[in-house]
């Protein structure tokens, strides 16, 4: 029952996020929506730079702490991460203001600070979401996600109505910060109810190497086409094209969010299964089942959305953003490929962090070649979309190879007693 409630709540949260994007796409000018989408994506990408491995480290560490009954210690570490992010954001803000004033780039001052605000907001949300996910508190996670979506919807639309794309970003930042605070407060109440004492110093050791920098670099590389794609489109084709691209990406991000929802349950489950020495075959079958279903839903769902945009009740957006099947087909492929995060969880659970980095390297290599060719061949938006899709295919194939290596029988025998599992347990 808890799982069903969680999926319903997360589905509603995703629907509200999509609704927010559609309304903003309608009330903002096409180029204004492009500016908003670009800065929001840059800020979300910059959240990883602010954390520099702290959030990535929490993925497995929090899961293992909670599995060992150290939720209080995981909470303390989450607060330490949040304070570190806030301090880094403050230092970056001071440096940004100083450098831009010295260089006379005052026109970039507000966009730069807005992107930084989005980065801090996204980082704080990710920290406490990681804590909730690791604890397995699905109903609470669904409730706080729904509250965050409602706050972002109301504040984002109010800001956009008053101050255009700048107001929309202010609303997103405020809604995100309040949402992160809600997630933290939920965990405070849970700790109080369970009468767990917050430790004053020290954290239980995790004996397995965390290798968070491998994960950080890998996730950062994988995030380039997910968040910096708007910047690439803007640099090559302008803000109007970015508006069209951002409109299409609303639906791709819907598929990405659906994968993210499943990963909230599946990811820690894979970590726990590996910690309890569950067979790799069971883990691979679980991963394959969810990955195949989500890929099919993403691809077919985007084709349905394409019909809605071109011939159905969403034709207004199809005409406003000059859409056609030449754009929608590669977008459908992209939507079906947003399952790589599930494979990344598998390789993390098996302490194969290098696999995340290898997948990102393959993705970035193909992406770089495609963008360079677009520059010299005057590639249009369709070219860029297919570039992103082919790059994603290469990442998926690389991760699949690492999954098969990690799940091989020889690996299973070698890892019969994982180095993070105490021998006397």
JOKARA-V331692 format. One line per field, one symbol per residue. ss: DSSP state (h for helix, s for strand, l for the rest). phi: phi as a letter, one per 40 degrees, with the letter a starting at -180 (. if undefined). psi: psi as a letter, one per 30 degrees, with the letter a starting at -180 (. if undefined). A space follows every 10 residues. Layout:
# JOKARA-V331692
ss=???
phi=???
psi=???
This chain:
# JOKARA-V331692
ss=lhhhhhhhhh hhhhhhhhhh hhhhhhhllh hhhhhhhhhh hhhhhhhhhh hllhhhhhhh hhhhhhhlll hhhhhhhhhh hhhhhhhhhh hhhhhhhhhh hhhllhhhhh hhhhhhhhhh hhhhhhhhhh hhhhhllhhh hhhhhhhhhh hhhhhhhhhh hhhhhhhhhh hhhhhhhhhh hhhhhhhhhh hhhlllllll llllllllll lhhhhhhhhh hhhhhhhlhh hhhhhhhlhh hhhhhhhhhh hhhhhhhhhh hhhhhhhhhh hhhhhllllh hhhhhhhhhh hhhhhhhhhh hhhhhhhhhh llllhhhhhh llllhhhhhh hhhhhhlllh hhhhhhhhhl llhhhhhhhh hhhhhhhhhh hhhhhhllll hhhhhhhhhh hhhhhhhhhh hhhhhhllhh hhhhllllll lllll
phi=.ccccccccc cccccccccd ccccccccdd cccccdcccc ccccccdccc cfhcccccdc ccccccccgb cccccccccc cccccccccc cccccccccc cccgcccccc dccccccccc dccccccccd ccdccgcccc cccccccccc cccccccccc ccbgcccccd cccccccccc cccccccccc ccccfccccc agbdcbcccc fccccdcccc cccdccbccc ccccccbgcc cccccccccd cccccccccc cccdccddcc ccccccgccc cccccccccc cccccccccc cccccdcccc bbcbddcccd bfcacccccc cccdccccbc cccccccccc fbddcccccc cccccccccc ccccccbfcc ccdccccccc cccccccccc ccdcccccdc ccccbdbdcc bdccc
psi=eeeeeeeeee eeeeeeeeee eeeefefkle eeeeeeeeee eeeeefeeee ehfeeeefee eeeeeefggh eeeeeeeeee eeeeeeeeee eeeeeeeeee eefghfffee eeeeeeeeee eeeeeeefee eeeefgieee eeeeeeeeee eeeeeeeeee eegbfeeeee eeeeeeeeee eeeeeeeeee eeeghkkkkf llkkkjfkke hfeeeeeeee effefeegee eeeeeeflee eeeeeeeefe eefeeeeeee eefeeedeee eeeeeghlke eeeeeeeeee eeeeeeeeee eeeeeeeeee fafgfeeeee ghllffeeee eeeeefghgf eeeeeeeefg hhffeeeeee eeeeeeeeee eeeeefghka eeeeeeeeee eeeeeeeeee eeeeeeglee eeefgejkfg jkeg.
